[in-house]
């Protein structure tokens, strides 16, 4: 299964390559050499050029199964534009919608039917500041039972504070779905305390938008669980039936995007919930190489995926 070149049943995120391979053509040939026949166009600090995409796809039969929306906002250069779909500022929302439109058009031209949109930070600066203070306490004190209880209450308050942003997010997603009915939009939670799409808010969005799917991120949810927030089982039990895909990675106490088998994630639990038709995307940090990718595939096979 994991011998170089022998096809496997997983999708490889291009995030795994980082800046090592500068063109999508090189990334596709590298993925094929490791046995992958499907890729996800993931996020990277150094996005590849798209030169040779069609030629390499024709030669290898590579399919692009999903795309993570994520170009920088042209106005500030730091925030990912797609994360501003729920912004309280109309101009930011419009730029976010236009950014996702561009991603959808590209995805459609490449035969990719799923666009993944990740969570975003709440706009309220007071809540952001409090979240940063809690994160510092986690480092200094550790996740004590008392602090975990405080964090759970804080995150619930943060989500109530962000209800207007969640409402705008729903409106933006609804408009995009009306405009692109053939594209499946999937939303993914964030890892940080000040992320808008916490456990409760995810439910609000999915309840409001029946056609929008859930995308599970093993590492991000594990990091939230380590802080005393709802863990893998809670997310999977609540939203697994809406799952379009999952980013597979291991995670430890403070680190995600680890090779499978090197962290603390219970993949046997995960296996029970992931639907048979959900996209299984391997996404580990670009600091890991070919060997770690192949051993991760073998670990997933050993866990029964």
C-alpha positions, -999 to +999 in steps of 0.1 A: +000+000+000+027+025+008+054+014-016+063+044-038+040+045-068+014+020-057-019+038-056-035+044-022-070+056-013-062+090+002-060+126-009-028+145-003-029+182+006-003+203-013+003+220+021+026+190+028+051+203+002+054+239+015+081+257-005+100+225-014+084+222-048+077+255-066+052+244-092+020+224-091+034+202-118+063+191-096+039+186-067+016+164-088+045+142-100+058+139-064+023+129-051+020+103-078+054+089-069+041+083-034+010+066-046-016+094-045-041+098-073-060+127-057-048+160-043-062+189-024-050+224-032-042+235+004-028+266+020+009+276+019+030+306+027+047+300-007+019+289-031+031+270-061+029+283-097+001+266-116+023+261-147+019+226-162-012+218-142-032+204-171-003+186-188+006+168-155-030+159-148-034+144-183-002+125-179-009+111-144-047+110-142-045+132-110-078+145-097-082+177-077-108+168-050-109+199-029-096+234-026-090+255+006-099+291+000-072+314+013-055+342-006-045+373+013-068+403+016-056+429-009-063+458+016-042+445+046-020+418+032-022+397+063-058+384+068-070+356+046-098+372+026-121+342+027-121+343+065-139+376+064-172+363+051-187+372+085-170+406+089-190+434+104-175+457+078-194+455+045-163+462+023-144+434+039-173+410+034-175+420-003-138+414-007-142+380+010-171+370-013-152+381-043-121+361-032-142+329-027-158+336-062-123+335-077-115+303-059-148+287-070-142+296-107-107+282-106-120+250-088-146+246-115-122+250-143-101+222-127-130+199-122-129+203-084-163+203-068-156+212-031-143+245-016-133+245+021-137+276+041-119+278+075-129+296+107-119+331+115-111+353+145-139+372+162-138+410+155-143+422+191-108+433+203-118+428+240-126+392+234-094+387+214-074+402+242-091+380+268-084+350+246-047+359+244-047+362+282-062+328+286-038+313+261-009+327+282-024+312+314-026+278+296+012+280+290+020+292+325-004+271+345-013+242+323-049+231+316-060+227+352-096+216+358-104+251+371-089+268+340-107+244+317-140+253+332-132+290+328-123+285+292-155+267+284-175+295+298-154+321+280-157+304+246-195+301+250-196+339+258-174+346+228-197+328+205-227+347+218-208+379+213-200+369+177-236+360+168-239+389+144-208+378+126-221+343+123-253+357+108-233+376+082-213+345+075-245+326+069-257+353+045-224+353+026-225+315+023-261+315+012-254+341-015-224+320-028-245+288-028-272+305-048-246+317-073-227+284-075-252+256-069-229+230-084-201+237-059-201+221-024-190+245+003-176+230+035-168+249+067-140+239+090-134+249+127-104+269+139-079+259+165-077+291+186-098+304+215-109+335+196-121+316+166-157+324+155-166+288+145-166+271+179-186+241+187-219+259+192-215+283+163-207+255+139-241+241+147-258+274+142-243+277+107-251+241+097-287+243+110-292+275+090-277+263+058-288+228+050-266+226+018-234+236+035-212+207+046-189+202+076-152+196+072-135+180+102-099+189+111-084+163+134-055+185+146-074+217+152-101+199+172-075+180+193-058+213+202-092+227+213-099+195+233-066+199+251-079+233+263-109+217+278-133+225+249-154+198+232-133+171+217-133+148+187-162+126+199-185+156+205-177+172+171-181+139+152-212+129+170-229+163+164-217+170+129-204+138+114-235+132+093-228+165+075-191+157+069-178+162+034-142+155+043-115+153+070-080+167+073-060+137+087-030+145+109-018+137+144-015+162+172+000+166+206-004+189+236+005+221+217+012+209+181-009+198+152+000+187+116+021+159+130+027+126+111+001+100+119+012+078+148+034+104+165+007+122+186-023+116+208-052+114+184-075+084+188-079+073+151-100+043+161-126+067+174-123+087+142-129+057+120-163+050+137-176+084+126-161+093+092-187+086+065-176+062+038-179+089+011-160+116+030-128+128+015-098+116+035-071+143+031-036+138+046-023+172+057+009+173+077+034+201+082+058+208+053+087+203+077+081+166+073+091+148+042+084+119+019+092+093+046+067+108+071+040+110+044+044+073+035+045+062+072+014+083+078-004+064+050+007+031+065-005+042+100-039+051+086-042+017+069-032+000+102-060+020+119-085+006+094-091+037+073 
